[in-house]
Amino acid sequence: MTGNGMYLLAVVPVDREPPALTVAFDPPLSFRPVREGRLSALAAPTDCADWTLDRGERLTVHLHAHRDALLRLATGWGAFVPFPYGTVAGSEGDVRALLATRSTLFDSLLRKLDGCDAFEVDARFEHEHVLHGVAGADPGFRALAGRAVAGGPDAADARSAVEERIGAWLRSAGPGLAAACLPVLIEHARDVRHRPPRTPETALCGLFLVSRDRQTQFLEALDKLAERLPRGVILSCVGPVPPLAFAEARLRPLWPAEVAAARELLGLDASASLVEIRRAYLFAAVGAHPDIGGTAERFRQVNEAYRLLQACTAIAGASDDTPGPSTAGRPDDRP
């Protein structure tokens, strides 16, 4: 994606627009509101090539600038919906079209975020607890683990087998732990979003939005839950943190050929809606999953195609075959 565009920072209600905001990107960007109905998007004119070629130290500078701008919003301007890092619309008209086509979604998110703080909760098995659980379920596991660390000719195969058996144990034990934690915490939360596990032992990783008048009950429930969990399970909580933690840092251009290949992989045409994309993804993911006859590479390709089409459709509004704004693909630095 090249040429002039609009870098998107956040969506805010029209009646709570911040003043003009200059952010220390390289070069600096000056954000102003682009209004459509009850919503405003904070956007800044930019050269799209700056975001498709971002690398190295410059990427680090931009990630910190994006995060700092969101922190400035979070500390003085109430609820807002953050855009992922690197979201670039083609024109001001595209920004207004995005606000118009996604107004219901943005309104819903703003209502959820208003008057809330976020609490990040992880439930994790201690490593020794995992090993003990696997050994109890698999009598030959200790011998296999011994071969894995002995350094013999079959050590590599043994290590792979150890990892597979640990993974299988976590997949069977993890849902039970999540099922024990989630109902207790959701009772006091307005919303919850799951995140990818941070470590191989993580069974629950969620960001809970809690109204400020319910935070005492939420933290008390967390303490009681931690007392009831079995030994070997660590329940940790960080918060309150600004709701901007819902944003992920992502950067990669959506090339038309990639979008077409993703649609072909999932058996979709250019007019597919988000609901149809998700339905096709679930069908393809079942057949591609390594546990039921697929391969890890095929499963990765299906997931990547789904993420790409989600980003493309959500931001471009699925209005044509062009990929629209540049987004997706590098979720390793979060605001």
Contacts in CASP RR format, 6 or more apart in sequence:
PFRMAT RR
TARGET T0000
AUTHOR 0000-0000-0000
METHOD contacts of the structure
MODEL  1
MTGNGMYLLAVVPVDREPPALTVAFDPPLSFRPVREGRLSALAAPTDCAD
WTLDRGERLTVHLHAHRDALLRLATGWGAFVPFPYGTVAGSEGDVRALLA
TRSTLFDSLLRKLDGCDAFEVDARFEHEHVLHGVAGADPGFRALAGRAVA
GGPDAADARSAVEERIGAWLRSAGPGLAAACLPVLIEHARDVRHRPPRTP
ETALCGLFLVSRDRQTQFLEALDKLAERLPRGVILSCVGPVPPLAFAEAR
LRPLWPAEVAAARELLGLDASASLVEIRRAYLFAAVGAHPDIGGTAERFR
QVNEAYRLLQACTAIAGASDDTPGPSTAGRPDDRP
1 48 0 8 1.000
1 49 0 8 1.000
1 51 0 8 1.000
1 52 0 8 1.000
1 88 0 8 1.000
1 90 0 8 1.000
1 253 0 8 1.000
1 254 0 8 1.000
1 323 0 8 1.000
1 324 0 8 1.000
1 325 0 8 1.000
1 326 0 8 1.000
2 47 0 8 1.000
2 48 0 8 1.000
2 49 0 8 1.000
2 52 0 8 1.000
3 47 0 8 1.000
3 48 0 8 1.000
3 49 0 8 1.000
4 45 0 8 1.000
4 46 0 8 1.000
4 47 0 8 1.000
4 48 0 8 1.000
4 90 0 8 1.000
4 91 0 8 1.000
5 45 0 8 1.000
5 46 0 8 1.000
5 47 0 8 1.000
5 48 0 8 1.000
5 88 0 8 1.000
5 89 0 8 1.000
5 90 0 8 1.000
5 91 0 8 1.000
6 34 0 8 1.000
6 43 0 8 1.000
6 44 0 8 1.000
6 45 0 8 1.000
6 46 0 8 1.000
6 88 0 8 1.000
6 89 0 8 1.000
6 90 0 8 1.000
6 91 0 8 1.000
6 92 0 8 1.000
6 94 0 8 1.000
6 95 0 8 1.000
7 25 0 8 1.000
7 29 0 8 1.000
7 31 0 8 1.000
7 43 0 8 1.000
7 44 0 8 1.000
7 45 0 8 1.000
7 46 0 8 1.000
7 51 0 8 1.000
7 86 0 8 1.000
7 87 0 8 1.000
7 88 0 8 1.000
8 41 0 8 1.000
8 42 0 8 1.000
8 43 0 8 1.000
8 83 0 8 1.000
8 87 0 8 1.000
8 88 0 8 1.000
8 89 0 8 1.000
8 95 0 8 1.000
8 325 0 8 1.000
9 21 0 8 1.000
9 23 0 8 1.000
9 31 0 8 1.000
9 41 0 8 1.000
9 42 0 8 1.000
9 43 0 8 1.000
9 44 0 8 1.000
9 66 0 8 1.000
9 69 0 8 1.000
9 70 0 8 1.000
9 73 0 8 1.000
9 82 0 8 1.000
9 83 0 8 1.000
10 41 0 8 1.000
10 42 0 8 1.000
10 70 0 8 1.000
10 73 0 8 1.000
10 80 0 8 1.000
10 81 0 8 1.000
10 82 0 8 1.000
10 83 0 8 1.000
11 39 0 8 1.000
11 40 0 8 1.000
11 41 0 8 1.000
11 42 0 8 1.000
11 80 0 8 1.000
11 81 0 8 1.000
11 83 0 8 1.000
11 99 0 8 1.000
11 106 0 8 1.000
11 110 0 8 1.000
12 18 0 8 1.000
12 33 0 8 1.000
12 39 0 8 1.000
12 40 0 8 1.000
12 42 0 8 1.000
12 73 0 8 1.000
12 77 0 8 1.000
12 79 0 8 1.000
12 80 0 8 1.000
12 81 0 8 1.000
12 110 0 8 1.000
13 38 0 8 1.000
13 39 0 8 1.000
13 40 0 8 1.000
13 79 0 8 1.000
13 110 0 8 1.000
14 33 0 8 1.000
14 35 0 8 1.000
14 37 0 8 1.000
14 38 0 8 1.000
14 39 0 8 1.000
14 40 0 8 1.000
16 77 0 8 1.000
16 78 0 8 1.000
16 79 0 8 1.000
17 33 0 8 1.000
17 40 0 8 1.000
18 42 0 8 1.000
18 73 0 8 1.000
18 76 0 8 1.000
18 77 0 8 1.000
20 30 0 8 1.000
20 31 0 8 1.000
20 32 0 8 1.000
21 30 0 8 1.000
21 31 0 8 1.000
21 42 0 8 1.000
21 69 0 8 1.000
21 72 0 8 1.000
21 73 0 8 1.000
22 28 0 8 1.000
22 29 0 8 1.000
22 30 0 8 1.000
22 31 0 8 1.000
23 29 0 8 1.000
23 30 0 8 1.000
23 31 0 8 1.000
23 44 0 8 1.000
23 65 0 8 1.000
23 66 0 8 1.000
23 68 0 8 1.000
23 69 0 8 1.000
24 61 0 8 1.000
24 65 0 8 1.000
24 68 0 8 1.000
25 61 0 8 1.000
25 62 0 8 1.000
25 65 0 8 1.000
25 66 0 8 1.000
26 58 0 8 1.000
26 61 0 8 1.000
26 62 0 8 1.000
29 44 0 8 1.000
29 45 0 8 1.000
29 46 0 8 1.000
30 44 0 8 1.000
31 42 0 8 1.000
31 43 0 8 1.000
31 44 0 8 1.000
31 69 0 8 1.000
32 42 0 8 1.000
32 43 0 8 1.000
32 44 0 8 1.000
33 40 0 8 1.000
33 41 0 8 1.000
33 42 0 8 1.000
33 43 0 8 1.000
34 40 0 8 1.000
34 41 0 8 1.000
34 42 0 8 1.000
34 43 0 8 1.000
34 92 0 8 1.000
34 95 0 8 1.000
34 96 0 8 1.000
34 99 0 8 1.000
35 96 0 8 1.000
36 95 0 8 1.000
36 96 0 8 1.000
36 99 0 8 1.000
36 100 0 8 1.000
36 103 0 8 1.000
37 99 0 8 1.000
37 100 0 8 1.000
37 103 0 8 1.000
38 103 0 8 1.000
38 107 0 8 1.000
39 99 0 8 1.000
39 103 0 8 1.000
39 106 0 8 1.000
39 107 0 8 1.000
40 99 0 8 1.000
41 95 0 8 1.000
41 98 0 8 1.000
41 99 0 8 1.000
42 73 0 8 1.000
43 89 0 8 1.000
43 92 0 8 1.000
43 95 0 8 1.000
46 88 0 8 1.000
48 88 0 8 1.000
48 90 0 8 1.000
48 326 0 8 1.000
51 86 0 8 1.000
51 88 0 8 1.000
51 251 0 8 1.000
51 253 0 8 1.000
51 326 0 8 1.000
52 253 0 8 1.000
52 326 0 8 1.000
54 62 0 8 1.000
54 86 0 8 1.000
54 251 0 8 1.000
59 251 0 8 1.000
62 85 0 8 1.000
62 86 0 8 1.000
63 85 0 8 1.000
63 249 0 8 1.000
63 333 0 8 1.000
66 85 0 8 1.000
66 86 0 8 1.000
66 249 0 8 1.000
66 335 0 8 1.000
67 249 0 8 1.000
67 335 0 8 1.000
70 82 0 8 1.000
70 242 0 8 1.000
70 244 0 8 1.000
70 247 0 8 1.000
70 335 0 8 1.000
71 242 0 8 1.000
71 244 0 8 1.000
71 335 0 8 1.000
73 80 0 8 1.000
73 244 0 8 1.000
74 80 0 8 1.000
74 242 0 8 1.000
74 243 0 8 1.000
74 244 0 8 1.000
75 242 0 8 1.000
78 114 0 8 1.000
78 115 0 8 1.000
79 110 0 8 1.000
79 113 0 8 1.000
79 114 0 8 1.000
79 115 0 8 1.000
79 116 0 8 1.000
79 243 0 8 1.000
80 110 0 8 1.000
80 113 0 8 1.000
80 244 0 8 1.000
81 106 0 8 1.000
81 109 0 8 1.000
81 110 0 8 1.000
81 113 0 8 1.000
81 246 0 8 1.000
82 244 0 8 1.000
82 246 0 8 1.000
82 247 0 8 1.000
82 335 0 8 1.000
83 247 0 8 1.000
84 247 0 8 1.000
84 248 0 8 1.000
84 249 0 8 1.000
84 250 0 8 1.000
84 327 0 8 1.000
84 328 0 8 1.000
85 247 0 8 1.000
85 248 0 8 1.000
85 249 0 8 1.000
85 250 0 8 1.000
85 251 0 8 1.000
85 333 0 8 1.000
85 335 0 8 1.000
86 250 0 8 1.000
86 251 0 8 1.000
86 326 0 8 1.000
86 327 0 8 1.000
87 315 0 8 1.000
87 325 0 8 1.000
87 326 0 8 1.000
87 327 0 8 1.000
88 325 0 8 1.000
88 326 0 8 1.000
88 327 0 8 1.000
89 95 0 8 1.000
89 98 0 8 1.000
89 315 0 8 1.000
89 324 0 8 1.000
89 325 0 8 1.000
90 324 0 8 1.000
90 325 0 8 1.000
94 316 0 8 1.000
94 324 0 8 1.000
94 325 0 8 1.000
97 317 0 8 1.000
97 319 0 8 1.000
98 315 0 8 1.000
98 317 0 8 1.000
99 106 0 8 1.000
101 317 0 8 1.000
102 314 0 8 1.000
102 317 0 8 1.000
112 190 0 8 1.000
112 191 0 8 1.000
112 209 0 8 1.000
113 209 0 8 1.000
113 243 0 8 1.000
113 246 0 8 1.000
115 211 0 8 1.000
115 212 0 8 1.000
116 190 0 8 1.000
116 191 0 8 1.000
116 209 0 8 1.000
116 210 0 8 1.000
116 211 0 8 1.000
116 212 0 8 1.000
116 243 0 8 1.000
117 209 0 8 1.000
117 210 0 8 1.000
117 212 0 8 1.000
117 215 0 8 1.000
117 239 0 8 1.000
117 240 0 8 1.000
117 241 0 8 1.000
117 242 0 8 1.000
117 243 0 8 1.000
118 207 0 8 1.000
118 208 0 8 1.000
118 209 0 8 1.000
118 210 0 8 1.000
118 239 0 8 1.000
118 240 0 8 1.000
118 241 0 8 1.000
118 242 0 8 1.000
118 243 0 8 1.000
118 245 0 8 1.000
118 246 0 8 1.000
119 189 0 8 1.000
119 207 0 8 1.000
119 208 0 8 1.000
119 210 0 8 1.000
119 218 0 8 1.000
119 237 0 8 1.000
119 238 0 8 1.000
119 239 0 8 1.000
119 240 0 8 1.000
119 241 0 8 1.000
120 205 0 8 1.000
120 206 0 8 1.000
120 207 0 8 1.000
120 208 0 8 1.000
120 237 0 8 1.000
120 238 0 8 1.000
120 239 0 8 1.000
120 241 0 8 1.000
120 245 0 8 1.000
121 181 0 8 1.000
121 185 0 8 1.000
121 204 0 8 1.000
121 205 0 8 1.000
121 206 0 8 1.000
121 207 0 8 1.000
121 208 0 8 1.000
121 222 0 8 1.000
121 235 0 8 1.000
121 236 0 8 1.000
121 237 0 8 1.000
122 198 0 8 1.000
122 202 0 8 1.000
122 204 0 8 1.000
122 205 0 8 1.000
122 206 0 8 1.000
122 234 0 8 1.000
122 235 0 8 1.000
122 236 0 8 1.000
122 237 0 8 1.000
123 177 0 8 1.000
123 178 0 8 1.000
123 181 0 8 1.000
123 202 0 8 1.000
123 203 0 8 1.000
123 204 0 8 1.000
123 229 0 8 1.000
123 233 0 8 1.000
123 234 0 8 1.000
123 235 0 8 1.000
124 199 0 8 1.000
124 201 0 8 1.000
124 202 0 8 1.000
124 203 0 8 1.000
124 233 0 8 1.000
124 234 0 8 1.000
124 235 0 8 1.000
124 236 0 8 1.000
125 170 0 8 1.000
125 173 0 8 1.000
125 174 0 8 1.000
125 177 0 8 1.000
125 201 0 8 1.000
125 203 0 8 1.000
125 232 0 8 1.000
125 233 0 8 1.000
125 234 0 8 1.000
126 201 0 8 1.000
126 232 0 8 1.000
126 233 0 8 1.000
126 234 0 8 1.000
127 201 0 8 1.000
128 232 0 8 1.000
129 231 0 8 1.000
129 232 0 8 1.000
129 233 0 8 1.000
130 166 0 8 1.000
130 169 0 8 1.000
130 170 0 8 1.000
130 201 0 8 1.000
131 145 0 8 1.000
131 166 0 8 1.000
133 169 0 8 1.000
133 173 0 8 1.000
134 141 0 8 1.000
134 165 0 8 1.000
134 166 0 8 1.000
134 169 0 8 1.000
135 141 0 8 1.000
135 142 0 8 1.000
137 169 0 8 1.000
138 165 0 8 1.000
141 162 0 8 1.000
141 165 0 8 1.000
144 158 0 8 1.000
144 161 0 8 1.000
144 162 0 8 1.000
144 165 0 8 1.000
145 158 0 8 1.000
145 162 0 8 1.000
146 158 0 8 1.000
147 154 0 8 1.000
147 155 0 8 1.000
147 158 0 8 1.000
148 155 0 8 1.000
148 158 0 8 1.000
148 159 0 8 1.000
148 161 0 8 1.000
148 162 0 8 1.000
149 155 0 8 1.000
166 200 0 8 1.000
167 200 0 8 1.000
170 200 0 8 1.000
170 201 0 8 1.000
170 203 0 8 1.000
173 203 0 8 1.000
174 203 0 8 1.000
174 204 0 8 1.000
175 203 0 8 1.000
176 203 0 8 1.000
177 203 0 8 1.000
177 204 0 8 1.000
177 229 0 8 1.000
177 233 0 8 1.000
178 203 0 8 1.000
178 204 0 8 1.000
180 225 0 8 1.000
180 229 0 8 1.000
181 204 0 8 1.000
181 225 0 8 1.000
181 229 0 8 1.000
181 235 0 8 1.000
182 192 0 8 1.000
182 204 0 8 1.000
184 221 0 8 1.000
184 224 0 8 1.000
184 225 0 8 1.000
185 192 0 8 1.000
185 208 0 8 1.000
185 218 0 8 1.000
185 221 0 8 1.000
185 222 0 8 1.000
185 225 0 8 1.000
186 192 0 8 1.000
186 208 0 8 1.000
187 221 0 8 1.000
188 210 0 8 1.000
188 214 0 8 1.000
188 217 0 8 1.000
188 218 0 8 1.000
188 221 0 8 1.000
189 208 0 8 1.000
189 209 0 8 1.000
189 210 0 8 1.000
189 214 0 8 1.000
189 218 0 8 1.000
190 209 0 8 1.000
190 210 0 8 1.000
190 211 0 8 1.000
190 214 0 8 1.000
191 208 0 8 1.000
191 209 0 8 1.000
192 206 0 8 1.000
192 207 0 8 1.000
192 208 0 8 1.000
192 209 0 8 1.000
193 206 0 8 1.000
193 207 0 8 1.000
193 246 0 8 1.000
194 205 0 8 1.000
194 206 0 8 1.000
195 205 0 8 1.000
195 206 0 8 1.000
195 207 0 8 1.000
196 205 0 8 1.000
196 331 0 8 1.000
197 203 0 8 1.000
197 205 0 8 1.000
198 205 0 8 1.000
207 245 0 8 1.000
207 246 0 8 1.000
208 218 0 8 1.000
209 243 0 8 1.000
210 218 0 8 1.000
210 240 0 8 1.000
215 240 0 8 1.000
219 237 0 8 1.000
222 235 0 8 1.000
222 237 0 8 1.000
225 235 0 8 1.000
226 235 0 8 1.000
229 235 0 8 1.000
244 335 0 8 1.000
245 334 0 8 1.000
245 335 0 8 1.000
247 334 0 8 1.000
247 335 0 8 1.000
248 331 0 8 1.000
248 334 0 8 1.000
249 330 0 8 1.000
249 331 0 8 1.000
249 332 0 8 1.000
249 333 0 8 1.000
249 334 0 8 1.000
249 335 0 8 1.000
250 311 0 8 1.000
250 327 0 8 1.000
250 328 0 8 1.000
250 329 0 8 1.000
250 330 0 8 1.000
250 331 0 8 1.000
251 326 0 8 1.000
251 327 0 8 1.000
251 329 0 8 1.000
251 330 0 8 1.000
252 326 0 8 1.000
252 327 0 8 1.000
252 328 0 8 1.000
252 329 0 8 1.000
252 330 0 8 1.000
253 323 0 8 1.000
253 326 0 8 1.000
254 308 0 8 1.000
254 311 0 8 1.000
254 312 0 8 1.000
254 323 0 8 1.000
254 324 0 8 1.000
254 325 0 8 1.000
254 326 0 8 1.000
254 327 0 8 1.000
254 328 0 8 1.000
255 323 0 8 1.000
256 321 0 8 1.000
256 322 0 8 1.000
256 323 0 8 1.000
258 308 0 8 1.000
258 323 0 8 1.000
259 308 0 8 1.000
259 309 0 8 1.000
259 312 0 8 1.000
259 321 0 8 1.000
259 323 0 8 1.000
260 321 0 8 1.000
261 305 0 8 1.000
262 304 0 8 1.000
262 305 0 8 1.000
262 306 0 8 1.000
262 308 0 8 1.000
262 309 0 8 1.000
263 269 0 8 1.000
263 270 0 8 1.000
263 272 0 8 1.000
263 305 0 8 1.000
263 309 0 8 1.000
265 284 0 8 1.000
265 301 0 8 1.000
265 302 0 8 1.000
265 305 0 8 1.000
266 277 0 8 1.000
266 280 0 8 1.000
266 281 0 8 1.000
266 284 0 8 1.000
266 302 0 8 1.000
266 305 0 8 1.000
266 306 0 8 1.000
266 309 0 8 1.000
267 280 0 8 1.000
268 276 0 8 1.000
268 277 0 8 1.000
268 280 0 8 1.000
268 309 0 8 1.000
270 320 0 8 1.000
270 321 0 8 1.000
271 318 0 8 1.000
272 280 0 8 1.000
272 309 0 8 1.000
272 313 0 8 1.000
272 318 0 8 1.000
273 313 0 8 1.000
273 318 0 8 1.000
274 310 0 8 1.000
274 313 0 8 1.000
274 314 0 8 1.000
274 318 0 8 1.000
277 306 0 8 1.000
277 309 0 8 1.000
277 310 0 8 1.000
277 313 0 8 1.000
278 306 0 8 1.000
281 302 0 8 1.000
281 303 0 8 1.000
281 305 0 8 1.000
281 306 0 8 1.000
284 302 0 8 1.000
284 305 0 8 1.000
285 299 0 8 1.000
285 302 0 8 1.000
285 303 0 8 1.000
285 306 0 8 1.000
286 292 0 8 1.000
287 293 0 8 1.000
287 294 0 8 1.000
288 294 0 8 1.000
288 295 0 8 1.000
288 298 0 8 1.000
288 299 0 8 1.000
288 301 0 8 1.000
288 302 0 8 1.000
289 299 0 8 1.000
290 296 0 8 1.000
290 299 0 8 1.000
307 328 0 8 1.000
307 329 0 8 1.000
308 328 0 8 1.000
311 327 0 8 1.000
311 328 0 8 1.000
312 318 0 8 1.000
312 323 0 8 1.000
312 324 0 8 1.000
315 324 0 8 1.000
315 325 0 8 1.000
315 327 0 8 1.000
316 322 0 8 1.000
316 323 0 8 1.000
316 324 0 8 1.000
316 325 0 8 1.000
END
